[in-house]
Amino acid sequence: MTDVAFSESEERRALRREVARLARGYGREYFTQQARSGGKTTELWLEIGKNGYLGINIPEEYGGGGGGIGDIAAVCEELAAQGCPLLMMVVSPAICGTVITRYGTEEQKRRWLPGIADGTRTMAFAITEPDAGTNSHNITTTARRDGDGWVLNGRKIYISGVDEAANVLVVARAEDAKTGKLKPCLFVVPTDAAGLEARPIPMEIVSPELQFQVFLDDVRLADDALVGDENAGLVQLFAGLNPERIMAASFSTGLARFALEKATAYAQERTVFQGPIGAHQAIAHPLAQSKIEIELARLMTQKAAALYDAGDDLAAGEAANMAKYAAAEAACDAVDRAVQTHGGNGITQEYGMAGLLVAARAGRIAPVSREMILNFVAMHSLGLPKSY
Ligand SMILES: Cc1cc2nc3c(=O)[nH]c(=O)nc-3n(C[C@H](O)[C@H](O)[C@H](O)COP(=O)(O)OP(=O)(O)OC[C@H]3O[C@@H](n4cnc5c(N)ncnc54)[C@H](O)[C@@H]3O)c2cc1C
């Protein structure tokens, strides 16, 4: 492939091939078996870590690979494209890793980043609350000063992977000593802290990764649990949002590629009238449409990552939102078409296509919903009035 401005570097393409090879050794069967038996993907997670892929975006001095979001997004996409979509890739290295790299103190970076990079000390991320939902300005989890430390109280919902995480980066609000107003602050809370309780939420998603309600009742933290500057919580929080969207887009495009590949292979083989079903345009065209939609979403995702890694946060924000939107739409359609291509086999566990539906569908809801992206684009890209 010729290197033009629109293609990834040979180094990035080699990374994709290596991760794909590693993930193929596990594959969809492993992933669904773990999901259905209540197992975990710990071996896979630690192997990605050992090979340096999990911490590829974390600086080398803290045990990472010194790469960018484009690299970790490529890892996330290739895992999903082999049928192993890992939500914790979005959360631990990309959101938590970025926020701590950018805003943590030297001591905090040394304490938390190496374990995020090698996968032994995964970090979950908790912002969503039952009564605030999408409107994270309304969160009520509070952090109160108590001597040298902090006391946290509140409740979070849909928090992924708390059972697999050593820590959780919690978005709370602390009282500003000068104004008395509440301002957002980020705290690293050990998952075994006294007063933290995590209850799994029964979800329809076929994945070994679970979502939890997290209750924080007088959770006492040391002073240095606060990440970075007490007065810059919002800016710090926003630092994690573009990586989150780029990773979510990669999760979706990977999943979409997996479904499309399976559907195409099935359409080549399955014969009911003359020739394989893929010879009928009613089957071929929707798959071709998905191929186009996936490639468009991948292109925008790579653009968003390139802008982010070049330090253009503003342009990256618009591109990351668009990429996340396009990728979720592409994934929902690709999976639906893959189910249809498989006929009755499309809803069997053996073929596993219907088992992808909820994971793909979640991409339209989390980490930011399609409606909020449309709100963003209407307002920031088109200059329309703020609608919420
Ligand atoms: C699989 C999964 C994993 C998750 N993991 C995490 C995690 O690890 N950490 C974490 O903090 N959170 C996590 N979440 C939560 C996720 O980020 C939220 O579900 C999401 O932000 C939507 O919030 P909500 O569910 O409260 O929906 P609501 O805010 O109640 O919204 C409901 C619907 O109304 C729409 N809506 C609301 N306001 C507007 C408006 N102004 N204009 C147009 N439409 C609007 C929304 O788009 C949505 O369709 C996860 C969710 C899922 C499904």
The ligand as an SDF file (V2000), in Angstrom:
LIG
                    3D

 53 58  0  0  0  0  0  0  0  0999 V2000
  -22.5440   -0.9190   28.2540 C   0  0  0  0  0  0  0  0  0  0  0  0
  -22.4110    0.3790   29.0020 C   0  0  0  0  0  0  0  0  0  0  0  0
  -21.2280    0.6590   29.6790 C   0  0  0  0  0  0  0  0  0  0  0  0
  -21.0960    1.8510   30.3920 C   0  0  0  0  0  0  0  0  0  0  0  0
  -19.9480    2.0880   31.0950 N   0  0  0  0  0  0  0  0  0  0  0  0
  -19.8340    3.2340   31.8250 C   0  0  0  0  0  0  0  0  0  0  0  0
  -18.6500    3.4680   32.6270 C   0  0  0  0  0  0  0  0  0  0  0  0
  -17.7190    2.6430   32.6690 O   0  0  0  0  0  0  0  0  0  0  0  0
  -18.5980    4.6030   33.3740 N   0  0  0  0  0  0  0  0  0  0  0  0
  -19.5920    5.5370   33.3700 C   0  0  0  0  0  0  0  0  0  0  0  0
  -19.4780    6.5560   34.0590 O   0  0  0  0  0  0  0  0  0  0  0  0
  -20.7340    5.3400   32.6300 N   0  0  0  0  0  0  0  0  0  0  0  0
  -20.8650    4.2050   31.8610 C   0  0  0  0  0  0  0  0  0  0  0  0
  -22.0120    3.9920   31.1160 N   0  0  0  0  0  0  0  0  0  0  0  0
  -23.0900    4.9680   31.1780 C   0  0  0  0  0  0  0  0  0  0  0  0
  -23.2900    5.7550   29.8890 C   0  0  0  0  0  0  0  0  0  0  0  0
  -22.2640    6.6830   29.7130 O   0  0  0  0  0  0  0  0  0  0  0  0
  -24.6890    6.3720   29.9470 C   0  0  0  0  0  0  0  0  0  0  0  0
  -25.6130    5.3120   29.8570 O   0  0  0  0  0  0  0  0  0  0  0  0
  -24.9250    7.3800   28.9020 C   0  0  0  0  0  0  0  0  0  0  0  0
  -24.1290    8.5030   29.1190 O   0  0  0  0  0  0  0  0  0  0  0  0
  -26.3900    7.8010   28.8300 C   0  0  0  0  0  0  0  0  0  0  0  0
  -26.8600    8.1850   30.0950 O   0  0  0  0  0  0  0  0  0  0  0  0
  -28.2260    7.5740   30.6630 P   0  0  0  0  0  0  0  0  0  0  0  0
  -28.1460    6.1020   30.4820 O   0  0  0  0  0  0  0  0  0  0  0  0
  -28.4700    8.0720   32.0230 O   0  0  0  0  0  0  0  0  0  0  0  0
  -29.3390    8.1070   29.6740 O   0  0  0  0  0  0  0  0  0  0  0  0
  -30.2470    9.4190   29.8760 P   0  0  0  0  0  0  0  0  0  0  0  0
  -29.3750   10.5870   30.1760 O   0  0  0  0  0  0  0  0  0  0  0  0
  -31.3410    9.1020   30.8150 O   0  0  0  0  0  0  0  0  0  0  0  0
  -30.8280    9.6140   28.4220 O   0  0  0  0  0  0  0  0  0  0  0  0
  -31.9050    8.8210   27.9210 C   0  0  0  0  0  0  0  0  0  0  0  0
  -32.1320    9.1790   26.4570 C   0  0  0  0  0  0  0  0  0  0  0  0
  -32.5190   10.5500   26.3380 O   0  0  0  0  0  0  0  0  0  0  0  0
  -31.6710   11.2090   25.4170 C   0  0  0  0  0  0  0  0  0  0  0  0
  -31.4700   12.6020   25.8530 N   0  0  0  0  0  0  0  0  0  0  0  0
  -31.2160   13.0610   27.1080 C   0  0  0  0  0  0  0  0  0  0  0  0
  -31.0470   14.3780   27.0880 N   0  0  0  0  0  0  0  0  0  0  0  0
  -31.2060   14.7940   25.8130 C   0  0  0  0  0  0  0  0  0  0  0  0
  -31.1460   16.0430   25.1440 C   0  0  0  0  0  0  0  0  0  0  0  0
  -30.8890   17.1800   25.7800 N   0  0  0  0  0  0  0  0  0  0  0  0
  -31.3370   16.0660   23.7970 N   0  0  0  0  0  0  0  0  0  0  0  0
  -31.5910   14.9270   23.1290 C   0  0  0  0  0  0  0  0  0  0  0  0
  -31.6590   13.7110   23.7060 N   0  0  0  0  0  0  0  0  0  0  0  0
  -31.4670   13.6510   25.0160 C   0  0  0  0  0  0  0  0  0  0  0  0
  -30.3590   10.4260   25.4550 C   0  0  0  0  0  0  0  0  0  0  0  0
  -29.6300   10.6080   24.2640 O   0  0  0  0  0  0  0  0  0  0  0  0
  -30.8750    9.0010   25.6100 C   0  0  0  0  0  0  0  0  0  0  0  0
  -31.2260    8.4850   24.3470 O   0  0  0  0  0  0  0  0  0  0  0  0
  -22.1590    2.7980   30.4060 C   0  0  0  0  0  0  0  0  0  0  0  0
  -23.3420    2.5110   29.7180 C   0  0  0  0  0  0  0  0  0  0  0  0
  -23.4850    1.3170   29.0210 C   0  0  0  0  0  0  0  0  0  0  0  0
  -24.7670    1.0390   28.3030 C   0  0  0  0  0  0  0  0  0  0  0  0
  1  2  1  0
  2  3  1  0
  2 52  2  0
  3  4  2  0
  4  5  1  0
  4 50  1  0
  5  6  2  0
  6  7  1  0
  6 13  1  0
  7  8  2  0
  7  9  1  0
  9 10  1  0
 10 11  2  0
 10 12  1  0
 12 13  2  0
 13 14  1  0
 14 15  1  0
 14 50  1  0
 15 16  1  0
 16 17  1  0
 16 18  1  0
 18 19  1  0
 18 20  1  0
 20 21  1  0
 20 22  1  0
 22 23  1  0
 23 24  1  0
 24 25  2  0
 24 26  1  0
 24 27  1  0
 27 28  1  0
 28 29  2  0
 28 30  1  0
 28 31  1  0
 31 32  1  0
 32 33  1  0
 33 34  1  0
 33 48  1  0
 34 35  1  0
 35 36  1  0
 35 46  1  0
 36 37  1  0
 36 45  1  0
 37 38  2  0
 38 39  1  0
 39 40  1  0
 39 45  2  0
 40 41  1  0
 40 42  2  0
 42 43  1  0
 43 44  2  0
 44 45  1  0
 46 47  1  0
 46 48  1  0
 48 49  1  0
 50 51  2  0
 51 52  1  0
 52 53  1  0
M  END
$$$$
